[in-house]
Amino acid sequence: MSRYHGDRHSEKRSSNKELAERLAKEHFERLSRIRGDYDQKREKSSSKSHESGEYKKKKHKDSKEKNKDSKDKKKDKEATFDWDEEYMGYTNSDNPFGDANLLKTFVWTKKYEKLGIKDIDPEEIERENRIKQRENKKELEKVKERRLQREREREARLEEMAKAQREKEALQFKEWEKQEDTFHLKQAKLRSQLRIKEGRAKPIDMLARYIDIVTAKEEKSETGDNEINESFEIFEPYNHLNGLRISDLEDLQEDIKVYMELDDKSNIDYWMDLQTIVTDELQKLRKFQSGSESEVDRREGINAAVSPEVTSVFDGKTLTQLCALQVQIEDKIRSGREGVDVSYWETLLSKLKAEIARARLKEHHEEFKKQFLKLKAEQKEKDKKQNLFPVIKTEKDIDEASASTSANASSEDTLLKKCSDDYLNGRYSPILIPESQLDAGTVIVSVEEDFENLRKERMKIRCELTPLEKEKPTTTMTAAEIAFDKIARRGMTSDETEFSSEECIKQDKSVTSWSDKYRPRKPRYFNRVHTGFEWNKYNQTHYDVDNPPPKIVQGYKFNIFYPDLIDKQRTPTYTVNPCRDNRDFAIIKFSGGPPYEDIAFKIVNREWNYSYKSGFRNQFHNNILQLWFHFKRYRYRR
């Protein structure tokens, strides 16, 4: 142990000695350097004091040229460094080769020795290297420019491809929109056909049917197909607007806008004329609704005394004359001369446009009517020709036909003569045969026995017959009814069952104005009855989960569909009346208004729970009357 400590002390003394020697040496070197600098400065100052003026000028000139050369070299070197740093990204201190002289000019000594120019000036070598570097730099600039050009061309190609793809997608999207419009148009026409078939047609259905038939007749006349629908009635299309109310005209206006967007462009004039006429009819009805006609005419700039004369100006004029009058009125309004009553002429122009639309529709209708009658006559002529049999007959066939015709004629004459003789002789009564003329063993039957035998035979045949099954009426559900059925069935649980037992009630037999236009019918409905277990004290005692008590009615959910109400402002209502024969049940009756008949159901007569938290709902939304309720639950309390 003592030896170990002794070694440590000896090592420590030796290290301290070495440190002292090194510090002394460094101090001596620093003093020597300071003394040398001092001697050099003193020698330089003494030599300057002994120099002549000419020597000083020459020395100054040499130092100036030397500084200039050093600056040029430094500039070239900096340019070289800039080039290297720009194009290579390496420096003397930062490069993957570990070369501290990377940016210095490389001299290939062996190459120059082989070429026999060993003693070439280094400045010449640097100058040649700078020239090569400039050429390389220009070449790199060109390469860089070509690369940028290729990138620009590639971006242009990508942009062109993207543009072509966008145009292709736009065309495809336009085609999809066209297909969608065609689909919606077909669905609208299908709904119109169903409403016409069911007897609840709207004005838009008749207008769409008219233009479809007109278009179909024009196409058939061009193709040579002359089949005519005999059931088609020829009426001017604007006659379907007679008797409509403001709400009906507003609905028709929206329907016409839909057809203007979806229908073929060749029919756009037809729908625009109808839109103009509907707008004019709406203005007339709103005049009478808002106030007296004289006040409205006064606001529009037309005196009530001359209003009939103004409207009579259009009577008896052709379409060409009305168009010429429109041009004159528009010129007068645009002129802006003094004394021109602009409001009067604008009102007159709006009425004139409606008259032009009526005249244009009437003119097209007359042309179609002529074409329709012409095709109808051609079809009749074609049917007559089809009834003839253009078969070439021989003389033998003609003789046989004439002989058979004469024989048939003679037999018909004989039969007619016999019938007339029988009528005159016995009035078609059987001839009375005396009993003495009957053969022996002839069975004589009385009238009563004959009637009884006939009755028995009829009963026998009737028992052998099987009754025919009554065909169930098939109804086609519209898209709106399918949506209603889906909404009504939403959220149906296992405790709910469909409830569709109607009660017969007396309907109002009074004749109303809407019964001529709309067929009275019952609304569609989808009702549910909610049943469940009531775990009262008795049921808890006598039943359990495995043997549950009988279910009882706990509530109802009525969903009744009124899509075609005439009066959209009126909300359907319901009334509940207890049954006279049994107070435990009640009759709930729903009244929607025309064209729907009242409908009633028999329900359990218990007190309702009107809390919305318990599921009570009484609303009329999206043409669906929803009445949902549960019965109150009575808790036993002491």
C-alpha positions in Angstrom: 0.0 0.0 0.0 2.8 2.4 0.9 4.5 1.6 -2.4 1.4 2.5 -4.3 1.2 5.9 -2.6 4.8 6.5 -3.3 4.5 5.9 -7.0 1.6 8.3 -7.1 3.6 11.0 -5.4 6.5 10.5 -7.8 4.3 10.7 -10.9 2.7 13.9 -9.6 6.1 15.6 -9.0 7.3 14.7 -12.5 4.1 16.1 -14.1 4.5 19.4 -12.2 8.1 19.6 -13.4 7.1 19.1 -17.0 4.4 21.7 -16.8 6.8 24.3 -15.3 9.3 23.6 -18.1 6.7 24.0 -20.8 5.4 27.3 -19.4 9.0 28.6 -19.2 9.7 27.7 -22.8 6.5 29.4 -24.1 7.4 32.5 -22.1 10.8 32.6 -23.6 9.5 32.2 -27.2 7.0 35.0 -26.6 9.8 37.3 -25.4 12.0 36.4 -28.4 9.1 37.2 -30.8 8.4 40.5 -29.2 12.2 41.4 -29.3 12.4 40.4 -33.0 9.4 42.5 -33.9 10.9 45.5 -32.1 14.3 45.1 -33.8 12.6 44.8 -37.2 10.6 48.0 -36.7 13.7 49.8 -35.5 15.7 48.6 -38.5 12.9 49.6 -40.9 12.6 53.1 -39.5 16.4 53.6 -39.6 16.5 52.4 -43.2 13.7 54.8 -44.2 15.5 57.7 -42.7 18.6 56.9 -44.9 16.5 56.4 -48.2 16.6 59.0 -51.0 13.5 60.5 -52.6 13.8 58.7 -56.0 14.2 55.4 -54.2 11.0 56.0 -52.2 9.0 56.9 -55.4 10.2 53.7 -57.2 9.4 51.6 -54.2 6.0 53.1 -53.9 5.3 52.4 -57.6 6.4 48.8 -57.3 4.2 48.2 -54.3 1.3 49.8 -56.1 1.7 47.5 -59.1 2.1 44.5 -56.8 -1.1 45.4 -54.9 -3.0 45.8 -58.2 -1.8 42.3 -59.4 -2.8 40.8 -56.0 -6.2 42.4 -56.3 -6.7 41.0 -59.8 -5.6 37.6 -58.6 -7.9 37.8 -55.7 -10.8 38.9 -57.9 -10.2 36.0 -60.3 -9.9 33.7 -57.3 -13.1 35.0 -55.8 -14.9 34.6 -59.2 -13.5 31.1 -59.3 -14.7 30.4 -55.8 -18.1 31.9 -56.6 -18.4 29.6 -59.6 -17.3 26.6 -57.5 -19.7 27.4 -54.7 -22.6 28.0 -57.1 -22.2 25.0 -59.2 -20.6 22.5 -56.9 -21.7 23.5 -53.4 -18.3 22.7 -51.9 -15.8 24.8 -49.9 -12.3 24.2 -48.5 -13.7 23.5 -45.1 -16.9 21.6 -46.2 -16.4 18.9 -48.8 -16.7 15.2 -48.8 -13.0 14.7 -49.9 -11.4 16.2 -46.8 -9.3 18.5 -49.1 -8.3 21.8 -47.5 -7.1 23.1 -50.9 -10.0 22.1 -52.9 -10.7 25.5 -54.4 -7.0 26.2 -55.4 -5.9 25.8 -59.0 -4.7 22.2 -59.7 -1.5 22.0 -61.7 -1.0 18.8 -63.6 2.8 18.6 -63.5 3.2 15.2 -65.2 1.1 16.4 -68.1 3.2 19.4 -68.7 6.4 17.4 -68.4 5.1 15.0 -71.0 4.1 17.9 -73.3 7.6 19.4 -72.9 6.5 22.6 -71.2 7.7 21.9 -67.8 8.8 25.4 -67.0 5.6 27.1 -68.0 4.6 30.3 -66.1 2.0 29.5 -63.3 0.1 32.7 -64.3 -0.3 31.3 -67.8 -1.7 28.1 -66.3 -4.1 30.0 -64.2 -5.3 32.1 -67.2 -5.9 29.0 -69.3 -7.8 27.4 -66.4 -9.9 30.5 -66.0 -10.7 30.4 -69.7 -11.7 26.7 -69.5 -13.8 27.5 -66.4 -15.7 30.2 -68.2 -16.4 27.9 -71.1 -17.5 25.2 -68.7 -19.7 27.7 -66.9 -21.3 28.8 -70.2 -21.9 25.1 -71.1 -23.4 24.6 -67.7 -25.6 27.6 -68.2 -26.8 26.1 -71.5 -27.5 22.7 -69.8 -29.4 24.5 -67.0 -31.4 26.4 -69.5 -32.2 23.3 -71.5 -33.3 21.6 -68.2 -35.5 24.5 -67.3 -36.9 24.5 -70.9 -37.7 20.8 -70.5 -39.4 21.4 -67.2 -41.5 24.2 -68.7 -42.5 22.0 -71.6 -43.4 19.2 -69.2 -45.5 21.6 -67.1 -47.1 22.8 -70.3 -47.9 19.3 -71.4 -49.3 18.5 -67.9 -51.4 21.6 -68.0 -52.6 20.7 -71.5 -53.5 17.2 -70.4 -55.3 18.6 -67.3 -57.2 21.0 -69.5 -58.2 18.2 -71.9 -59.3 16.1 -68.9 -61.4 19.0 -67.5 -63.0 19.5 -70.9 -63.7 15.8 -71.2 -65.2 15.7 -67.7 -67.3 18.8 -68.5 -68.7 17.1 -71.6 -69.4 14.0 -69.6 -71.0 16.1 -66.8 -73.1 17.9 -69.4 -74.2 14.5 -70.8 -75.1 13.4 -67.3 -77.2 16.5 -66.8 -78.9 15.9 -70.1 -79.7 12.4 -69.1 -80.9 13.6 -65.7 -83.2 16.2 -67.3 -84.6 13.5 -69.7 -85.3 11.2 -66.7 -87.1 14.0 -64.8 -89.1 14.8 -67.9 -90.1 11.2 -68.4 -91.1 11.0 -64.7 -93.2 14.2 -65.0 -95.0 12.9 -68.1 -95.6 9.5 -66.4 -97.1 11.3 -63.4 -99.3 13.3 -65.7 -100.5 10.1 -67.5 -101.3 8.5 -64.1 -103.3 11.5 -63.0 -105.2 11.7 -66.3 -105.9 7.9 -66.0 -107.2 8.2 -62.4 -109.4 11.2 -63.2 -107.5 13.8 -61.2 -105.7 15.6 -63.9 -104.2 19.0 -63.4 -104.0 21.8 -66.0 -100.3 21.1 -66.6 -101.1 17.5 -67.4 -103.5 18.5 -70.2 -101.1 21.1 -71.6 -98.2 18.6 -71.6 -100.5 15.9 -73.2 -101.5 18.4 -75.9 -97.9 19.2 -76.9 -96.9 15.6 -76.8 -99.7 14.6 -79.2 -98.9 17.5 -81.5 -95.3 16.6 -81.6 -96.1 12.9 -82.1 -98.5 13.8 -85.0 -95.8 15.9 -86.7 -93.3 13.1 -86.4 -95.7 10.5 -87.7 -96.7 12.7 -90.7 -93.0 13.0 -91.6 -92.4 9.3 -91.3 -95.6 8.4 -93.1 -97.3 6.8 -90.1 -100.9 8.1 -90.1 -102.5 6.4 -87.2 -104.9 8.7 -85.3 -106.1 8.5 -81.8 -109.8 8.9 -82.1 -110.3 9.7 -78.4 -108.2 12.8 -78.7 -110.3 16.0 -78.3 -109.1 19.1 -80.1 -109.2 22.1 -77.8 -107.1 25.3 -77.7 -104.5 24.8 -75.0 -105.3 28.1 -73.2 -108.9 26.9 -72.7 -107.6 24.7 -69.9 -106.9 27.9 -67.9 -110.6 28.8 -67.6 -112.0 28.7 -64.1 -108.7 28.4 -62.3 -108.0 30.2 -59.0 -104.9 32.2 -58.1 -103.3 29.3 -56.2 -104.0 27.0 -59.2 -102.4 29.5 -61.6 -99.4 30.0 -59.4 -98.9 26.2 -59.3 -99.3 26.1 -63.0 -96.7 28.8 -63.4 -94.2 26.8 -61.5 -95.0 23.6 -63.4 -94.5 25.5 -66.7 -91.1 26.7 -65.6 -90.1 23.0 -64.9 -91.2 22.0 -68.4 -89.4 25.0 -69.9 -86.1 23.7 -68.3 -86.7 20.0 -69.1 -88.7 19.8 -72.3 -87.2 19.8 -75.8 -86.0 23.2 -77.1 -88.4 22.9 -80.1 -91.3 23.4 -77.6 -89.9 26.4 -75.8 -92.1 28.9 -77.7 -95.2 26.9 -76.7 -94.3 27.0 -73.0 -93.3 30.7 -73.2 -96.6 31.7 -74.7 -98.4 29.7 -72.0 -96.3 31.4 -69.3 -97.2 34.8 -70.7 -100.9 33.9 -70.7 -100.8 32.6 -67.2 -99.0 35.7 -66.0 -101.8 37.8 -67.6 -104.5 35.8 -66.0 -102.8 36.1 -62.6 -102.7 39.8 -62.9 -106.4 40.0 -63.8 -107.4 37.8 -60.8 -105.1 39.8 -58.4 -106.7 43.0 -59.6 -110.1 41.8 -58.5 -108.7 40.4 -55.3 -106.8 43.5 -54.2 -109.4 46.1 -55.0 -111.9 47.4 -57.5 -111.0 47.2 -61.2 -111.2 51.0 -61.6 -108.7 51.7 -58.9 -106.2 49.2 -60.4 -106.7 50.6 -63.9 -106.1 54.1 -62.5 -102.8 52.9 -61.0 -101.8 51.4 -64.3 -102.6 54.6 -66.2 -105.8 53.4 -67.9 -109.1 55.1 -67.1 -112.0 52.8 -66.3 -114.2 54.4 -68.9 -111.9 53.6 -71.8 -110.6 50.3 -70.5 -113.1 48.2 -72.5 -112.3 50.2 -75.7 -108.5 49.7 -75.1 -108.9 45.9 -74.9 -111.2 45.9 -77.9 -108.4 47.3 -80.0 -106.9 43.8 -80.2 -110.1 42.1 -81.3 -110.2 40.8 -84.9 -106.5 41.4 -85.6 -104.2 38.7 -87.0 -100.9 37.7 -85.5 -98.9 39.8 -88.0 -101.0 42.9 -87.2 -100.5 42.4 -83.5 -96.8 42.0 -83.9 -96.6 45.2 -86.0 -98.6 47.0 -83.2 -96.1 45.7 -80.6 -93.2 47.2 -82.6 -95.0 50.6 -82.8 -95.7 50.7 -79.0 -92.1 49.7 -78.2 -90.8 52.5 -80.5 -93.1 55.0 -78.8 -91.9 53.9 -75.3 -88.2 54.1 -76.3 -88.6 57.5 -78.0 -89.0 59.2 -74.6 -90.9 62.2 -76.2 -92.7 64.6 -74.0 -96.4 64.0 -73.5 -96.0 60.2 -73.8 -97.7 58.3 -70.9 -95.2 55.6 -70.3 -97.3 53.7 -67.7 -100.3 53.5 -70.1 -98.3 52.2 -73.0 -96.4 49.7 -70.8 -99.7 48.3 -69.5 -101.0 48.2 -73.0 -97.9 46.4 -74.1 -98.2 43.7 -71.4 -101.8 43.0 -72.5 -100.7 43.0 -76.1 -98.1 40.4 -75.4 -100.7 38.1 -73.9 -102.9 38.6 -76.9 -100.0 37.8 -79.2 -99.3 34.6 -77.3 -103.0 33.6 -77.6 -103.0 34.4 -81.3 -99.8 32.4 -81.9 -101.2 29.4 -80.0 -104.4 29.7 -81.9 -102.6 29.8 -85.3 -100.5 26.8 -84.5 -103.6 25.0 -83.2 -105.5 25.7 -86.5 -102.6 24.3 -88.5 -102.5 21.2 -86.3 -106.2 20.8 -86.6 -106.1 20.9 -90.4 -103.3 18.4 -90.3 -105.2 16.2 -87.8 -108.3 16.2 -90.0 -106.3 15.5 -93.1 -104.6 12.5 -91.5 -107.9 11.3 -90.1 -109.4 11.4 -93.6 -106.4 9.6 -95.1 -106.8 6.9 -92.4 -110.4 6.4 -93.2 -109.6 6.1 -96.9 -106.9 3.6 -96.0 -109.3 1.5 -93.9 -111.8 1.4 -96.8 -109.1 0.1 -99.1 -108.1 -2.5 -96.6 -111.7 -3.9 -96.5 -111.5 -4.6 -100.3 -110.0 -8.0 -101.4 -108.1 -7.5 -104.6 -108.2 -11.1 -105.7 -108.5 -12.0 -109.4 -111.4 -14.4 -109.9 -111.9 -16.8 -112.7 -115.2 -17.2 -114.7 -116.0 -20.4 -112.8 -115.6 -18.7 -109.5 -117.8 -15.9 -110.6 -120.5 -18.3 -111.7 -120.4 -20.3 -108.5 -120.5 -17.1 -106.5 -123.5 -15.8 -108.4 -125.3 -19.1 -108.0 -124.6 -19.3 -104.3 -125.8 -15.7 -104.0 -129.0 -16.4 -105.8 -129.6 -19.5 -103.7 -129.0 -17.6 -100.5 -131.3 -14.9 -101.6 -134.1 -17.4 -102.5 -133.6 -19.2 -99.1 -133.7 -15.9 -97.2 -136.9 -14.9 -99.1 -138.5 -18.3 -98.2 -137.6 -18.0 -94.6 -138.9 -14.5 -94.3 -142.2 -15.5 -95.9 -142.6 -18.5 -93.5 -141.9 -16.3 -90.5 -144.5 -13.7 -91.6 -147.1 -16.5 -92.2 -146.5 -18.0 -88.8 -146.8 -14.6 -87.1 -150.1 -13.9 -88.9 -151.5 -17.4 -88.2 -150.7 -18.1 -84.6 -148.9 -15.1 -83.3 -146.0 -17.5 -82.6 -148.3 -19.5 -80.2 -148.0 -23.4 -80.3 -150.8 -25.2 -82.1 -153.4 -26.8 -79.7 -153.5 -30.6 -80.1 -156.7 -32.3 -79.0 -156.4 -35.1 -76.4 -158.0 -37.6 -78.8 -155.2 -37.2 -81.3 -152.5 -38.2 -78.8 -150.9 -41.6 -79.0 -151.5 -44.2 -76.4 -148.9 -44.1 -73.5 -148.1 -40.4 -74.0 -147.2 -38.8 -70.7 -149.1 -35.6 -70.1 -147.4 -33.0 -67.7 -149.2 -30.2 -66.1 -147.9 -26.6 -66.0 -147.1 -26.8 -62.3 -145.1 -30.0 -62.7 -143.2 -28.6 -65.7 -142.3 -25.5 -63.7 -141.2 -27.6 -60.7 -139.0 -29.8 -62.9 -137.5 -26.7 -64.5 -136.7 -25.2 -61.1 -135.0 -28.5 -60.0 -132.9 -28.6 -63.1 -131.8 -25.0 -62.5 -130.9 -25.7 -58.9 -128.9 -28.8 -60.0 -126.9 -26.7 -62.5 -126.4 -23.9 -60.0 -124.9 -26.3 -57.4 -122.4 -27.6 -60.0 -121.2 -24.1 -60.8 -118.2 -22.7 -58.8 -118.2 -19.0 -58.0 -115.6 -16.9 -59.8 -112.9 -15.3 -57.7 -113.3 -11.6 -57.5 -110.3 -9.9 -59.0 -108.6 -7.6 -56.5 -108.2 -4.1 -57.8 -104.5 -3.3 -58.5 -103.4 0.2 -57.8 -100.2 1.7 -59.0 -98.4 3.7 -56.3 -96.8 7.0 -57.4 -93.4 8.1 -56.3 -94.9 10.4 -53.6 -97.0 7.5 -52.2 -93.9 5.3 -52.1 -92.1 8.0 -50.2 -95.0 8.3 -47.8 -95.1 4.6 -47.2 -91.4 4.6 -46.4 -91.7 7.6 -44.0 -94.8 6.0 -42.3 -92.9 2.6 -41.8 -89.8 4.3 -40.4 -89.1 3.4 -36.8 -91.6 0.6 -36.6 -90.8 -1.7 -33.6 -91.9 -5.3 -32.7 -94.5 -3.9 -30.3 -96.3 -2.2 -33.2 -98.6 -3.8 -35.8 -100.3 -2.4 -38.9 -103.8 -1.1 -38.1 -106.2 -0.7 -41.1 -109.8 -1.5 -40.0 -111.9 1.3 -41.3 -115.4 2.2 -40.0 -118.2 3.0 -42.4 -119.5 6.6 -42.0 -121.9 8.7 -43.9 -120.3 10.9 -46.5 -121.5 14.4 -47.5 -123.6 13.8 -50.6 -124.0 17.5 -51.5 -122.8 18.4 -54.9 -119.8 20.7 -54.8 -117.9 22.6 -57.5 -114.8 20.5 -57.3 -116.6 17.2 -57.9 -116.8 18.0 -61.6 -113.0 18.3 -61.9 -111.7 15.9 -59.2 -113.0 12.4 -58.5 -113.8 12.0 -54.8 -111.6 9.4 -53.2 -110.3 8.2 -49.9 -106.8 9.1 -48.8 -104.0 6.6 -48.4 -103.0 5.8 -44.9 -100.6 3.7 -42.8 -101.6 3.3 -39.2 -100.0 1.5 -36.4 -101.3 0.2 -33.0 -98.8 0.0 -30.1 -99.4 -3.0 -27.7 -97.6 -4.1 -24.6 -97.7 -5.6 -21.2 -99.2 -3.8 -18.2 -97.5 -5.1 -15.0 -100.0 -4.1 -12.5 -100.4 -5.8 -9.1 -102.7 -8.5 -10.4 -100.4 -9.4 -13.4 -97.3 -9.4 -11.2 -99.0 -11.9 -8.9 -100.4 -14.3 -11.6 -97.8 -13.9 -14.4 -94.1 -13.7 -15.0 -91.7 -13.1 -17.8 -91.9 -16.7 -19.1 -95.7 -16.6 -18.9 -96.6 -13.0 -19.7 -100.0 -11.5 -19.4 -102.0 -10.7 -22.6 -101.0 -7.6 -24.4 -103.2 -4.5 -24.3 -103.5 -1.5 -26.6 -101.2 1.3 -25.3 -101.4 3.8 -28.2 -101.9 4.5 -31.9 -100.0 6.1 -34.7 -102.0 7.5 -37.6 -100.3 8.6 -40.8 -102.7 9.9 -43.5 -101.5 11.1 -46.9 -103.2 14.2 -48.5 -101.1 15.1 -51.6 -103.7 16.7 -53.8 -105.7 19.0 -51.5 -107.6 21.7 -53.4 -107.4 24.1 -50.5 -103.7 24.0 -49.4 -104.3 26.6 -46.7 -106.7 24.3 -44.8 -105.2 21.8 -42.3 -106.9 18.4 -42.0 -108.7 17.8 -38.7 -109.9 14.9 -36.6 -112.7 14.3 -34.1 -113.2 11.6 -31.5 -116.7 10.4 -30.5 -117.5 7.5 -28.1 -119.5 4.5 -29.6 -123.1 4.5 -28.5 -123.4 0.8 -28.0 -120.0 0.4 -26.2 -118.4 3.2 -24.3 -115.1 1.3 -24.1 -114.5 2.2 -27.8 -114.6 5.4 -29.8 -114.7 6.4 -33.4 -111.9 8.8 -34.6 -112.8 10.6 -37.9 -110.3 12.4 -40.1 -111.5 15.2 -42.4 -109.0 16.5 -45.0 -111.3 18.4 -47.4 -111.8 18.0 -51.1 -111.2 15.9 -53.1 -110.8 13.5 -50.2 -113.6 11.8 -48.4 -113.7 11.5 -44.6 -112.2 8.4 -43.1 -112.8 6.8 -39.7 -111.3 4.1 -37.4 -112.5 2.4 -34.2 -110.1 2.8 -31.3 -110.0 2.1 -27.6 -111.6 4.8 -25.6 -109.1 5.8 -22.9 -107.6 9.1 -21.8 -104.7 10.3 -24.0 -101.2 11.4 -22.7 -100.6 14.7 -24.4 -97.0 15.0 -23.3 -94.4 15.3 -26.1 -91.9 13.4 -24.0 -94.3 10.4 -24.2 -94.4 10.5 -28.0 -97.5 12.7 -28.7 -97.4 14.2 -32.1 -100.1 16.1 -34.0 -98.7 17.8 -37.2 -99.4 18.2 -40.9 -96.1 18.3 -42.8 -95.2 17.4 -46.4 -98.9 16.6 -47.1 -98.8 14.0 -44.3 -101.1 14.2 -41.3 -99.4 12.5 -38.3 -101.4 11.8 -35.1 -99.4 9.8 -32.6 -100.5 9.3 -29.0 -100.2 6.9 -26.0 -102.8 6.3 -23.3 -102.2 7.4 -19.7 -100.9 4.8 -17.2 -102.7 4.9 -13.9 -100.5 4.2 -10.9 -102.0 2.6 -7.8 -101.5 4.8 -4.7 -102.7 4.2 -1.1 
